[in-house]
Amino acid sequence: MISDGVILLRAPEPADIDALFRWENDRDGWRYAVVRAPMSRQALWEYVHNYNPDVLAAGELRMVIVDAGSGESVGAVDLYDVDALNRRGGVGIVVDTQLRGRGYGCRAVNLVADYARMELGLHQLWAVVGRDNAASRSMFEHCGFKIGGCMQSWIRMGESYMDAYFYQRCSCVV
């Protein structure tokens, strides 16, 4: 486990399936996601039971964010599209809607950035954030990410499109 004393990051466990099911099927979050379809408990059960912790082989790593004091699962953070050659990877995060604004997200991103630098040797993390997602943009900026560019009409919103910002954090340090 990876911890800063307030939160810890750990591999998904069978006990997390209900929380993962809730987060993956939160339609409000879909507007910023790549996948916009319901996920079944069975698919999540298979994911958890077939979890590959070798991020370099799998190209991705999902960790559950846990409040160290209560033991409650509060969200999940992902490293994805991990590129070992160029030493970079994308980061995505979800925090339970009832628990947002408490600093869990920034703590998790900082912990995953330290892990990515120290354990995986990654030089850079990146994130794509919708222009209208003020909370996520603020969180990434607070964690030391800088806007590397604006991608025009990047996220489809029904019949229209929204710009997205490409955030980068080089050397995985603030």
C-alpha positions in Angstrom: 0.0 0.0 0.0 1.0 3.6 -0.6 0.1 6.1 2.1 0.7 9.7 3.2 -0.9 9.1 6.6 -4.3 10.6 5.6 -5.1 8.4 2.7 -3.8 5.2 1.3 -3.8 3.7 -2.2 -4.2 0.0 -2.6 -5.2 -2.6 -5.3 -8.9 -3.1 -5.8 -10.4 -5.9 -3.7 -13.7 -7.8 -4.0 -15.2 -5.6 -1.2 -14.8 -2.6 -3.5 -17.1 -3.9 -6.2 -20.2 -2.1 -5.0 -18.3 1.2 -4.7 -16.7 0.7 -8.1 -20.1 -0.1 -9.5 -21.5 3.1 -8.2 -18.6 5.2 -9.5 -18.5 3.6 -12.9 -22.2 4.0 -13.4 -22.5 7.7 -12.2 -23.9 9.2 -15.4 -22.7 12.7 -14.3 -19.2 11.5 -14.5 -19.7 10.0 -18.0 -19.5 13.3 -19.7 -15.8 13.4 -19.1 -15.1 9.6 -19.6 -14.0 7.7 -22.6 -16.6 5.0 -21.9 -20.2 6.1 -21.7 -22.1 2.9 -21.0 -23.2 1.1 -17.8 -20.8 -1.4 -16.3 -22.0 -4.6 -14.7 -21.0 -6.0 -11.4 -19.9 -9.1 -13.2 -17.5 -7.1 -15.4 -16.1 -5.4 -12.3 -15.9 -8.7 -10.4 -13.8 -10.1 -13.4 -11.7 -7.0 -13.4 -10.9 -7.3 -9.7 -10.3 -11.0 -9.8 -8.1 -10.8 -12.9 -6.3 -7.6 -11.8 -2.7 -7.4 -13.1 -0.6 -5.2 -10.8 2.3 -5.1 -13.4 1.6 -1.6 -14.7 4.4 -1.8 -17.3 3.0 -5.1 -18.8 -0.7 -4.1 -18.5 -0.2 -0.5 -19.5 -2.4 0.6 -16.7 -2.8 0.6 -12.9 -6.0 1.2 -10.9 -5.7 1.9 -7.1 -8.5 2.5 -4.7 -8.3 5.6 -2.5 -9.0 4.8 1.1 -9.4 7.2 4.1 -6.7 6.0 6.4 -8.7 6.9 9.5 -12.0 5.4 8.7 -10.9 2.7 6.3 -13.6 3.9 3.9 -13.0 3.6 0.1 -13.5 7.1 -1.2 -12.5 6.9 -4.8 -10.1 5.5 -7.4 -7.0 6.7 -9.2 -5.8 5.3 -12.5 -2.5 5.4 -14.4 -3.3 4.5 -18.0 -1.7 4.6 -21.4 1.6 4.0 -19.6 4.4 4.5 -22.1 7.6 2.9 -20.8 9.7 4.1 -23.7 8.8 7.7 -23.3 8.3 7.4 -19.5 4.9 9.0 -19.3 1.4 8.0 -18.4 -2.1 9.4 -18.2 -3.8 9.9 -14.8 -7.5 9.8 -14.1 -9.4 10.1 -10.9 -12.8 9.7 -9.4 -13.8 10.6 -5.9 -17.2 9.6 -4.5 -19.6 12.5 -5.1 -20.5 12.8 -1.4 -16.8 13.1 -0.5 -15.5 15.7 -3.0 -13.9 18.8 -1.8 -12.0 17.2 1.1 -8.6 17.0 -0.5 -8.7 13.2 -1.3 -8.2 13.8 -5.0 -5.1 16.0 -4.7 -3.5 13.7 -2.1 -4.2 10.7 -4.4 -2.7 12.4 -7.5 0.4 13.4 -5.5 0.9 9.9 -4.1 0.5 8.3 -7.6 2.9 10.9 -9.0 5.5 10.0 -6.4 4.9 6.3 -7.1 5.2 6.8 -10.8 8.5 8.7 -10.5 10.1 6.6 -7.8 8.9 3.1 -8.6 8.1 3.2 -12.4 10.7 5.8 -13.4 8.1 7.9 -15.2 9.2 11.4 -16.2 5.7 12.8 -16.9 2.1 12.5 -16.1 -0.7 14.0 -18.1 -4.4 14.4 -17.9 -7.2 15.6 -20.2 -9.8 17.8 -18.5 -12.9 19.3 -20.0 -12.9 23.1 -20.1 -16.1 23.3 -17.9 -14.8 20.9 -15.2 -13.6 23.7 -12.9 -13.2 21.4 -9.8 -10.9 18.9 -11.7 -8.9 21.7 -13.4 -8.4 23.3 -10.0 -7.3 20.0 -8.4 -4.8 19.2 -11.1 -3.4 22.8 -11.0 -3.1 22.6 -7.2 -1.1 19.3 -7.7 1.4 21.0 -9.9 0.0 20.2 -13.4 0.4 22.9 -16.0 -1.7 23.4 -19.1 0.2 22.1 -22.1 -2.4 23.0 -24.6 -6.1 23.3 -25.5 -7.7 20.7 -27.6 -10.5 22.2 -29.6 -13.8 20.4 -29.8 -12.3 17.4 -28.0 -15.3 16.1 -25.9 -18.6 15.4 -27.5 -21.5 16.7 -25.5 -24.6 15.4 -27.3 -24.7 17.3 -30.6 -22.0 19.8 -29.7 -18.4 19.7 -28.6 -16.4 21.1 -25.7 -12.7 22.0 -25.6 -10.4 20.2 -23.2 -7.2 21.1 -21.6 -4.1 18.9 -21.8 -2.4 19.1 -18.4 1.2 17.9 -17.8 3.3 17.4 -14.7 6.9 16.7 -15.7 9.4 14.8 -13.5 6.3 13.9 -11.5 7.2 16.6 -8.9 5.7 20.0 -8.1 
